[in-house]
Amino acid sequence: MSSTTQKIAKDKKGWFVDMMTSTIGRKVLMALTGIFLCLFLIIHLIGNLQLLKNDGGTAFNEYAHFMGSNPLIQTVSILNFTFIILHIVYSIILTRMNMQARPRKYAYSKPAANSNWRSRKMMALGSIILIFLIVHLVYFWGKMKLTHYGLVEEGVLVKKFGTTDQLHLYDLVNAAFSDIIMVVLYVVSMIALAFHLSHGFQSAFQTFGLNHVKYTPLIKTVGYAFAILIPLGYALIPIIMFATK
Amino acid sequence: MNLTLQIWRQNKPDINNNGNYQNGEGKMTEYKVADISPDMSFLEMLDELNEDLLKKGDDPVAFDHDCREGICGMCSLYINGQPHGPESGTTACQLHMRSFKDGDTIYIEPWRAKAFPVVKDLVVNRSSFDRIMQAGGYVSVNTGVTVDANEIPVAKTIADEAFNMAACIGCGACVAACKNASAMLFVSAKVSQLSLLPQGKAERKKRVERMVAQMDEEGFGACTNTGACSAECPKDIPLSSIARMNREYFEAKITSNNV
């Protein structure tokens, strides 16, 4: 037998590193960061719903101001960015590894016979979400931060808020969502998110080892409900704002 | 029945002279078989083809087989895009030609995974599974007199669950079906079977740590929970066994004395 195929696994870098770099450790990291991002989706949606209040953006601006200035939220947001990056980096590492595990593809394969497409296309769905995320961050978060630190002059966006000048984020959002291209990008991305979540949510629990006759059906139902309701909420906001502009 | 077969032919193995993996040269080749009885098993159909090839002086198609009754785990054919063919809960040898129609074209390929290098045609080397078993897939039994069979009480439900996991024949269909060529269903079945029973408790933590480490060493992919493995498993090993292995693995890693 050959040297490469007869390698015997040995402890390499200590138990913790070994655990976290094993195939199981890596997918647990994907699942953990994924579940945290699910929580983030809920919080972010609650905030976004303020956009639909018919008050010229006061509630949304107050919310944006709170999110941008509260130290606890700021700390969590650093964690959130870290988890998003970890989720992306690990997905690339794992996908590369998984592709290397099959150096030659089948000439004829029928994957639909044994699994559903969304579970197999998590990387593609995730890539759509990543493109969305970049546009989203550049368009809103980036502009907001640059203005916040006085790096750009956005006279229109800075309005009186209480006693201090604050960013008028509502106007920025309103302007963005009067553009049909932006609305379409949002809706398409949220459809991708829905499919990503429909597999990802329940898959995370399976990865944690939480598979049980009593609870798995419930986890699946909650997962599907989550995958439909959250992206639907996000997608409705630009649609409603576009329709009522 | 008259059939057209598209079969993977490969003369040189995927392991090169230096012992490294390298895709061996091969290609899908067309063959025709005539007068196939619908009552034949799939492997008997291949036997017919090989007889024809031998008569013509051609090289017969190499494929793995042994018991031909679905318990040895030797047959390993990727038939029409699915491991062990279109029927569920069966091995290739239990597949009958009545599952196909006259005039069909059938694609036959070997398992495709880096950890299962092709030896020739449809035969792959599955020693990576053996090495995973050697890493921890056993129980310690003290020598001496034979112990009474019922000395250690085992609950019926536990015994049944362990038996369901032990049904795994190690054929590798899970690896073949998985888009990541992951061996988690196989390893989890073996981990489960032994750790569920009291006899397997002695090595419980060390076992899962070493078997998973060996699985990774062999170059199998990671699980993305598509469920393809379980759907194609001829012994219907459920996906919950992978969840059990994940639990066992983390529990062992965190609590064992192996630093």
Chai-1 contact restraints between the chains, C-beta under 6 A:
chainA,res_idxA,chainB,res_idxB,connection_type,confidence,min_distance_angstrom,max_distance_angstrom,comment,restraint_id
A,S2,B,I15,contact,1.0,0.0,6.0,A-B,restraint_1
A,S2,B,G19,contact,1.0,0.0,6.0,A-B,restraint_2
A,S3,B,G19,contact,1.0,0.0,6.0,A-B,restraint_3
A,T4,B,G19,contact,1.0,0.0,6.0,A-B,restraint_4
A,T4,B,N20,contact,1.0,0.0,6.0,A-B,restraint_5
A,K7,B,E217,contact,1.0,0.0,6.0,A-B,restraint_6
A,A9,B,A213,contact,1.0,0.0,6.0,A-B,restraint_7
A,A9,B,Q214,contact,1.0,0.0,6.0,A-B,restraint_8
A,A9,B,E217,contact,1.0,0.0,6.0,A-B,restraint_9
A,W15,B,K253,contact,1.0,0.0,6.0,A-B,restraint_10
A,W15,B,V259,contact,1.0,0.0,6.0,A-B,restraint_11
A,M19,B,K253,contact,1.0,0.0,6.0,A-B,restraint_12
A,S22,B,V212,contact,1.0,0.0,6.0,A-B,restraint_13
A,S22,B,D216,contact,1.0,0.0,6.0,A-B,restraint_14
A,T23,B,D216,contact,1.0,0.0,6.0,A-B,restraint_15
A,T23,B,A222,contact,1.0,0.0,6.0,A-B,restraint_16
A,I24,B,N246,contact,1.0,0.0,6.0,A-B,restraint_17
A,I24,B,Y249,contact,1.0,0.0,6.0,A-B,restraint_18
A,K27,B,A222,contact,1.0,0.0,6.0,A-B,restraint_19
A,L94,B,A222,contact,1.0,0.0,6.0,A-B,restraint_20
A,N98,B,N180,contact,1.0,0.0,6.0,A-B,restraint_21
A,N98,B,G221,contact,1.0,0.0,6.0,A-B,restraint_22
A,N98,B,A222,contact,1.0,0.0,6.0,A-B,restraint_23
A,A101,B,K114,contact,1.0,0.0,6.0,A-B,restraint_24
A,A101,B,N180,contact,1.0,0.0,6.0,A-B,restraint_25
A,A101,B,A181,contact,1.0,0.0,6.0,A-B,restraint_26
A,A101,B,G219,contact,1.0,0.0,6.0,A-B,restraint_27
A,A101,B,F220,contact,1.0,0.0,6.0,A-B,restraint_28
A,A101,B,G221,contact,1.0,0.0,6.0,A-B,restraint_29
A,R102,B,R112,contact,1.0,0.0,6.0,A-B,restraint_30
A,R102,B,A113,contact,1.0,0.0,6.0,A-B,restraint_31
A,R102,B,A181,contact,1.0,0.0,6.0,A-B,restraint_32
A,P103,B,N23,contact,1.0,0.0,6.0,A-B,restraint_33
A,P103,B,K114,contact,1.0,0.0,6.0,A-B,restraint_34
A,R104,B,N23,contact,1.0,0.0,6.0,A-B,restraint_35
A,R104,B,R112,contact,1.0,0.0,6.0,A-B,restraint_36
A,Y106,B,E109,contact,1.0,0.0,6.0,A-B,restraint_37
A,Y106,B,R112,contact,1.0,0.0,6.0,A-B,restraint_38
A,A107,B,M28,contact,1.0,0.0,6.0,A-B,restraint_39
A,Y108,B,G81,contact,1.0,0.0,6.0,A-B,restraint_40
A,Y108,B,Y107,contact,1.0,0.0,6.0,A-B,restraint_41
A,S109,B,G81,contact,1.0,0.0,6.0,A-B,restraint_42
A,K110,B,G81,contact,1.0,0.0,6.0,A-B,restraint_43
A,K110,B,Q82,contact,1.0,0.0,6.0,A-B,restraint_44
A,A113,B,Q82,contact,1.0,0.0,6.0,A-B,restraint_45
A,N114,B,A177,contact,1.0,0.0,6.0,A-B,restraint_46
A,N114,B,A228,contact,1.0,0.0,6.0,A-B,restraint_47
A,N114,B,A231,contact,1.0,0.0,6.0,A-B,restraint_48
A,N114,B,E232,contact,1.0,0.0,6.0,A-B,restraint_49
A,S115,B,T226,contact,1.0,0.0,6.0,A-B,restraint_50
A,S115,B,G227,contact,1.0,0.0,6.0,A-B,restraint_51
A,S115,B,A228,contact,1.0,0.0,6.0,A-B,restraint_52
A,S119,B,T226,contact,1.0,0.0,6.0,A-B,restraint_53
A,R120,B,K179,contact,1.0,0.0,6.0,A-B,restraint_54
A,R120,B,T226,contact,1.0,0.0,6.0,A-B,restraint_55
A,S203,B,N225,contact,1.0,0.0,6.0,A-B,restraint_56
A,Q206,B,N225,contact,1.0,0.0,6.0,A-B,restraint_57
A,Q206,B,A243,contact,1.0,0.0,6.0,A-B,restraint_58
A,G209,B,A243,contact,1.0,0.0,6.0,A-B,restraint_59
A,G209,B,N246,contact,1.0,0.0,6.0,A-B,restraint_60
A,G209,B,R247,contact,1.0,0.0,6.0,A-B,restraint_61
A,N211,B,S240,contact,1.0,0.0,6.0,A-B,restraint_62
A,N211,B,A243,contact,1.0,0.0,6.0,A-B,restraint_63
